[in-house]
Amino acid sequence: MNKQELIDKVVKNVDISKKNALITIDAMTEVIMETVKKGDKVTLVGFGSFSSIKRAARKGRNPQTGQEIKISAKKTPKFSAGKNFKEIVK
């Protein structure tokens, strides 16, 4: 499902305009990204949690040459599915 298909589903389920659905989805994703960027966690009970984790620097290998390379430390986003989400997907 892409963003337009998601908007269409929201419009159908909630009976709002496409414009309002787009604004709502964009605002929600923006707030989640800004919050996680600051290092805070966003929890949507039953759906899941968005957070960031720190990955330590490590050594890796270039798959084409086999040469050892350094991979620098970085922060990366993480999503953990909630109990209800896990049950539905099972």
N, C-alpha and C positions, 0 to 999 in steps of 0.2 A: 504494500500500500504506500502510495506517495502522499505528499502533502495535500494535493488537490482532492484525492480520494478521501483522505481524512476529513477535510473540510466538508465535503459532500455528505459524509456519514453524520457528522455533528449537526449539520443543517437539518437533516432528516430526523434525527433522534431528539433534538432540542427545539426544533421549529423556530429557528432564528434565521436572519439573513446571512448570505454567504459573506458579506462584508464584515458583519459582527463576529462570525465564526473565525474568519481570518485574523481579525484584530485580537480576539481572545487567545487563539493558538499561538500567534506571534508573541503576545505579551507573556504568556505562560512560559514559553521556551526561553525567552530573553531573561525573565526573572530567575529561572532555574540556572541558566548559564552564569549570570552575574553572581548569584549566591555561591555556587560551587567554585567560581574563580576566586572569590574572597576567602575560600577555605572552609566555608560553612556547609552544612548538610541540609538537603531538602528531603523531607519524608512525606510521602503520600500514602497514608495508612491503607493497606490492602493492595496497593499497586507496587510500591517499592521506594527505594531511597537513592538519591543522587548525591555523590560526594567526590572528593578528590583524594588521590593517594600519591605519595612520594615514591618514586622509583630510584633506587640507589644507582650510582655509576657502576658500570660493569664492563667486562671484556666480551667481545663477540667475534664472529668471523664473517668476512665478506664471502657470500656463497659462490660468487663467480671465480674469485682468485684463491680463496682459502686463507687469505692474509688476516691476521688478528687485528681487530680495530677496537678503539675505545668508544664506548657508548656512554654519553654524559648523563648525569642525574636529571630527572625532570618530574614535574607534576602531571598527572593524567586523570581524566574523569573516570568515575566508576559508577555502575548501576547495580544495585542488588534488588532482585525481585522480591516482592512481599509474599506473604503466605497465600493470600487469595489468588494472586497472579500465578504462583507456582501450581496451585491446585487446578486452575482452569487449563493450564498448558499440559498438565500431566497426561 
